[in-house]
Amino acid sequence: MGAHSGAPATLPRDAARSELVQPEMRAAYIAAVQSGAGPEYALRLGADGAVATGWNVAQGFEIEVGGGALGVGRSERWTLGLRWTGIGRGVAIEPVPEPAAGIEVDGSRATVRRGEGLEEWYLGGPLGVEQGFVVAQAPERGAPGSPLALEIEVSGLDPVLAGDGESVSLLAEDGEVVLRYTDLYAQDAAGRWLDGWMTASGGGIRLLVDDRGASYPLRIDPLIWIEQAKLVASDGAQGDRFGISVSLSGDTALIGARLDADKGYGTGSAYVFVRSGAAWTEQAKLTASDGAAYEYFGRSVSLSGDTALVGADGSGDKGS
């Protein structure tokens, strides 16, 4: 894992989060969806308490936690192994202790305690598998001001830093992107969100967190998932801003396109997609019955069951 020694000591410019979705909102959404996973996502603990296994219904892959590592796979097509191997700062990386005891399983969550205040946990749900870490105290070694670093050994797939600079793509031998490793969020004991980013090289992933001024323990939490489909509007056009807002309820997705121009620039619309198995189909296009230019219908959307709410922040029924 020494190939990571050139990791930046400060947050890269291109790692800034999108202003459209604040980190705490995205993290809360992931936590709510994952923690609400039904019994079909539950892990089964082996008789010896050393291995937990399960099947992720939404993602369509097998999960195995054991031996201080996470295994994710889909039949004979591919297998991913992730093992937390090191912690520190800069080039001063120390091995993490081996698991101190057996795996603790609670529903779809498996917890592994490693001693020295280090803990990792895995939570399966509709969005994928969260790989969480708890670090009780700051590493003593390493250059002051350097970011906290966690090193993850990767096997089975090739980790490559994605173009957004915020995530890692996991590639099969033929170059196909099989899994994505994204949504790195870090929070300290006081509830403060910390800047975090990733690097990938030498068959591993390094998670970096700017912990200056942070109150320990820290919680660090990326997400592993499969991209099942790319949704596009059947009548989409350049500049429609399709995807400006998204809401998901069960197997139905509602996606806003606030600059759709059916009735003039910025009229806006929202599209309904329904999933059957792994296939998504566009079911309907929603527009305001009294829509007009610059109303931006679709700027915000919310979906619950068979009820949809669509915001139009430019509507001027009672003034601008």
TILUMSE-541329 format. One line per 5 residues: their letters; for each residue x, y, z of C-alpha. Coordinates in nm, 3 decimals, always signed. Example, Ala and Ser with C-alpha at 12.3 -4.5 7.8 and 13.67 -1.06 7.14 Angstrom:
2
AS = +1.230 -0.450 +0.780 | +1.367 -0.106 +0.714
END
This chain:
320
MGAHS = +0.000 +0.000 +0.000 | +0.304 +0.225 -0.006 | +0.196 +0.363 -0.345 | -0.036 +0.597 -0.156 | +0.247 +0.796 +0.000
GAPAT = +0.196 +1.084 -0.242 | -0.163 +1.152 -0.126 | -0.245 +1.521 -0.092 | -0.229 +1.670 +0.258 | -0.516 +1.908 +0.194
LPRDA = -0.859 +1.874 +0.037 | -0.839 +1.878 -0.345 | -1.028 +2.160 -0.514 | -1.234 +1.920 -0.721 | -1.349 +1.731 -0.412
ARSEL = -1.590 +2.005 -0.303 | -1.944 +1.875 -0.259 | -2.222 +1.987 -0.488 | -2.410 +2.288 -0.357 | -2.735 +2.129 -0.472
VQPEM = -2.716 +1.847 -0.217 | -2.548 +1.930 +0.112 | -2.339 +1.647 +0.264 | -2.552 +1.619 +0.576 | -2.869 +1.585 +0.367
RAAYI = -2.723 +1.314 +0.147 | -2.577 +1.130 +0.447 | -2.909 +1.146 +0.632 | -3.090 +1.010 +0.326 | -2.852 +0.716 +0.296
AAVQS = -2.877 +0.642 +0.669 | -3.257 +0.652 +0.662 | -3.289 +0.421 +0.362 | -3.028 +0.174 +0.483 | -3.151 +0.156 +0.843
GAGPE = -3.505 +0.101 +0.717 | -3.407 -0.211 +0.521 | -3.653 -0.499 +0.564 | -3.584 -0.848 +0.696 | -3.493 -0.969 +0.347
YALRL = -3.159 -0.787 +0.390 | -3.077 -0.958 +0.722 | -2.737 -1.122 +0.762 | -2.702 -1.480 +0.887 | -2.432 -1.548 +1.145
GADGA = -2.251 -1.882 +1.116 | -2.246 -2.127 +1.405 | -1.892 -2.032 +1.502 | -1.974 -1.659 +1.504 | -1.684 -1.588 +1.269
VATGW = -1.867 -1.536 +0.937 | -2.189 -1.355 +0.845 | -2.352 -1.391 +0.504 | -2.648 -1.243 +0.320 | -2.804 -1.144 -0.011
NVAQG = -2.869 -0.785 -0.113 | -3.205 -0.797 -0.289 | -3.190 -0.456 -0.457 | -2.827 -0.473 -0.566 | -2.831 -0.840 -0.661
FEIEV = -2.506 -0.945 -0.494 | -2.393 -1.174 -0.215 | -2.231 -1.039 +0.104 | -1.985 -1.209 +0.334 | -1.821 -1.058 +0.642
GGGAL = -1.546 -1.262 +0.805 | -1.178 -1.276 +0.879 | -1.163 -0.901 +0.914 | -1.280 -0.843 +0.557 | -1.587 -0.777 +0.345
GVGRS = -1.665 -0.990 +0.042 | -1.917 -0.885 -0.223 | -1.992 -1.097 -0.528 | -2.235 -1.190 -0.801 | -2.232 -1.567 -0.871
ERWTL = -1.931 -1.655 -1.084 | -1.902 -1.320 -1.263 | -1.695 -1.123 -1.015 | -1.593 -1.098 -0.650 | -1.470 -0.799 -0.451
GLRWT = -1.271 -0.818 -0.130 | -1.214 -0.518 +0.099 | -0.988 -0.535 +0.404 | -0.902 -0.247 +0.638 | -0.525 -0.272 +0.679
GIGRG = -0.384 +0.058 +0.805 | -0.440 +0.387 +0.984 | -0.223 +0.694 +1.034 | -0.112 +1.012 +0.857 | +0.095 +1.061 +0.544
VAIEP = +0.360 +0.790 +0.522 | +0.325 +0.702 +0.893 | +0.070 +0.423 +0.851 | +0.034 +0.157 +1.121 | -0.140 -0.180 +1.076
VPEPA = -0.482 -0.202 +1.235 | -0.527 -0.473 +1.502 | -0.689 -0.800 +1.405 | -1.055 -0.842 +1.509 | -1.072 -0.882 +1.887
AGIEV = -1.375 -1.112 +1.891 | -1.645 -1.264 +1.673 | -1.882 -1.070 +1.451 | -2.184 -0.900 +1.606 | -2.493 -0.918 +1.384
DGSRA = -2.807 -0.711 +1.424 | -3.043 -0.745 +1.128 | -2.854 -0.628 +0.819 | -2.566 -0.481 +1.020 | -2.243 -0.661 +1.108
TVRRG = -1.994 -0.506 +1.354 | -1.628 -0.600 +1.393 | -1.435 -0.464 +1.694 | -1.059 -0.445 +1.653 | -0.931 -0.307 +1.981
EGLEE = -0.750 +0.023 +2.046 | -1.085 +0.197 +1.998 | -1.114 +0.089 +1.635 | -1.436 -0.053 +1.498 | -1.577 -0.127 +1.154
WYLGG = -1.929 -0.212 +1.055 | -2.119 -0.309 +0.743 | -2.482 -0.221 +0.679 | -2.670 -0.369 +0.386 | -2.977 -0.210 +0.235
PLGVE = -3.143 -0.099 -0.090 | -2.864 +0.149 -0.169 | -2.582 -0.104 -0.133 | -2.344 -0.180 +0.155 | -2.209 +0.088 +0.385
QGFVV = -1.857 +0.025 +0.511 | -1.834 +0.222 +0.831 | -1.539 +0.296 +1.059 | -1.518 +0.431 +1.413 | -1.185 +0.579 +1.521
AQAPE = -1.172 +0.652 +1.895 | -0.859 +0.866 +1.903 | -0.628 +1.053 +1.670 | -0.314 +0.868 +1.556 | -0.008 +0.982 +1.750
RGAPG = +0.236 +0.947 +1.460 | +0.250 +1.145 +1.139 | +0.304 +1.505 +1.033 | +0.088 +1.752 +1.229 | -0.190 +1.891 +1.013
SPLAL = -0.182 +1.596 +0.773 | -0.520 +1.431 +0.716 | -0.622 +1.115 +0.894 | -0.572 +0.823 +0.656 | -0.740 +0.482 +0.644
EIEVS = -0.600 +0.226 +0.401 | -0.823 -0.039 +0.242 | -0.676 -0.335 +0.058 | -0.877 -0.429 -0.253 | -0.882 -0.772 -0.418
GLDPV = -1.076 -0.917 -0.711 | -1.144 -0.583 -0.882 | -0.921 -0.292 -0.983 | -0.980 +0.039 -0.798 | -0.958 +0.352 -1.015
LAGDG = -1.030 +0.707 -0.900 | -1.340 +0.831 -1.084 | -1.345 +1.150 -1.288 | -1.536 +1.340 -1.018 | -1.242 +1.302 -0.779
ESVSL = -1.484 +1.202 -0.503 | -1.535 +0.831 -0.569 | -1.364 +0.512 -0.683 | -1.475 +0.285 -0.967 | -1.407 -0.087 -0.923
LAEDG = -1.327 -0.251 -1.256 | -1.328 -0.610 -1.377 | -1.044 -0.747 -1.590 | -1.218 -0.636 -1.911 | -1.242 -0.278 -1.786
EVVLR = -1.613 -0.288 -1.705 | -1.714 -0.080 -1.403 | -1.872 -0.340 -1.175 | -1.910 -0.148 -0.849 | -1.876 +0.206 -0.721
YTDLY = -1.725 +0.320 -0.391 | -1.873 +0.661 -0.313 | -2.041 +0.891 -0.062 | -1.757 +0.926 +0.186 | -1.888 +1.112 +0.488
AQDAA = -1.705 +1.180 +0.812 | -1.847 +1.324 +1.133 | -1.690 +1.393 +1.470 | -1.826 +1.339 +1.822 | -1.975 +1.690 +1.828
GRWLD = -2.175 +1.623 +1.511 | -1.949 +1.837 +1.290 | -1.909 +1.724 +0.929 | -1.549 +1.688 +0.819 | -1.402 +1.715 +0.470
GWMTA = -1.316 +1.374 +0.330 | -1.187 +1.241 -0.002 | -1.034 +0.930 -0.158 | -0.734 +0.818 -0.358 | -0.682 +0.486 -0.534
SGGGI = -0.360 +0.319 -0.648 | -0.151 +0.008 -0.604 | -0.449 -0.220 -0.553 | -0.593 -0.018 -0.266 | -0.808 +0.273 -0.158
RLLVD = -0.704 +0.542 +0.087 | -0.973 +0.737 +0.274 | -0.856 +1.081 +0.387 | -1.025 +1.303 +0.644 | -0.931 +1.655 +0.750
DRGAS = -0.959 +1.610 +1.126 | -0.807 +1.941 +1.233 | -1.004 +2.061 +1.535 | -1.221 +1.749 +1.535 | -1.358 +1.591 +1.852
YPLRI = -1.295 +1.217 +1.863 | -1.431 +0.953 +1.815 | -1.485 +0.997 +1.442 | -1.731 +0.808 +1.222 | -1.624 +0.754 +0.860
DPLIW = -1.872 +0.601 +0.621 | -1.843 +0.524 +0.246 | -2.096 +0.328 +0.035 | -2.049 +0.037 -0.208 | -2.312 -0.010 -0.479
IEQAK = -2.393 -0.124 -0.831 | -2.510 +0.117 -1.100 | -2.817 -0.069 -1.224 | -2.946 +0.170 -1.486 | -2.907 +0.514 -1.638
LVASD = -3.238 +0.698 -1.659 | -3.296 +0.952 -1.936 | -3.605 +1.142 -2.040 | -3.767 +1.007 -2.357 | -3.798 +1.362 -2.496
GAQGD = -3.499 +1.511 -2.319 | -3.299 +1.795 -2.471 | -2.975 +1.970 -2.390 | -3.013 +2.212 -2.101 | -3.334 +2.062 -1.957
RFGIS = -3.152 +2.004 -1.623 | -3.301 +1.657 -1.601 | -3.198 +1.520 -1.262 | -3.193 +1.855 -1.080 | -3.414 +1.688 -0.819
VSLSG = -3.484 +1.323 -0.743 | -3.714 +1.134 -0.508 | -3.746 +0.759 -0.466 | -4.028 +0.561 -0.307 | -4.017 +0.184 -0.335
DTALI = -3.982 +0.096 -0.703 | -4.087 +0.440 -0.828 | -3.860 +0.735 -0.903 | -3.962 +1.098 -0.962 | -3.706 +1.314 -1.145
GARLD = -3.730 +1.686 -1.206 | -3.621 +1.879 -1.518 | -3.674 +2.242 -1.423 | -3.563 +2.394 -1.756 | -3.776 +2.173 -1.981
ADKGY = -3.927 +2.410 -2.238 | -4.258 +2.252 -2.346 | -4.445 +2.578 -2.279 | -4.154 +2.819 -2.297 | -3.809 +2.838 -2.145
GTGSA = -3.799 +2.719 -1.785 | -4.153 +2.579 -1.782 | -4.016 +2.262 -1.626 | -4.146 +1.909 -1.583 | -4.104 +1.592 -1.377
YVFVR = -4.076 +1.233 -1.498 | -4.203 +0.917 -1.331 | -4.001 +0.596 -1.372 | -4.104 +0.254 -1.243 | -3.871 -0.038 -1.174
SGAAW = -3.952 -0.400 -1.250 | -3.667 -0.626 -1.147 | -3.356 -0.441 -1.264 | -3.531 -0.259 -1.550 | -3.660 +0.100 -1.522
TEQAK = -3.935 +0.229 -1.751 | -4.060 +0.583 -1.798 | -4.426 +0.580 -1.698 | -4.538 +0.943 -1.713 | -4.430 +1.302 -1.766
LTASD = -4.581 +1.554 -1.525 | -4.633 +1.920 -1.614 | -4.829 +2.198 -1.446 | -5.173 +2.248 -1.601 | -5.116 +2.626 -1.590
GAAYE = -4.743 +2.612 -1.652 | -4.562 +2.904 -1.808 | -4.209 +3.012 -1.888 | -3.968 +3.068 -1.598 | -4.180 +2.884 -1.342
YFGRS = -3.920 +2.605 -1.306 | -4.167 +2.326 -1.233 | -3.956 +2.032 -1.113 | -3.701 +2.238 -0.918 | -3.788 +2.019 -0.619
VSLSG = -3.975 +1.689 -0.601 | -4.099 +1.455 -0.331 | -4.255 +1.112 -0.369 | -4.436 +0.896 -0.114 | -4.626 +0.591 -0.233
DTALV = -4.857 +0.707 -0.512 | -4.843 +1.075 -0.412 | -4.605 +1.320 -0.580 | -4.530 +1.682 -0.490 | -4.349 +1.901 -0.741
GADGS = -4.218 +2.247 -0.662 | -4.220 +2.543 -0.904 | -4.024 +2.817 -0.735 | -4.082 +3.063 -1.020 | -4.460 +3.041 -1.020
GDKGS = -4.614 +3.388 -0.992 | -4.977 +3.318 -0.900 | -4.950 +3.565 -0.611 | -4.662 +3.775 -0.736 | -4.302 +3.706 -0.819
END
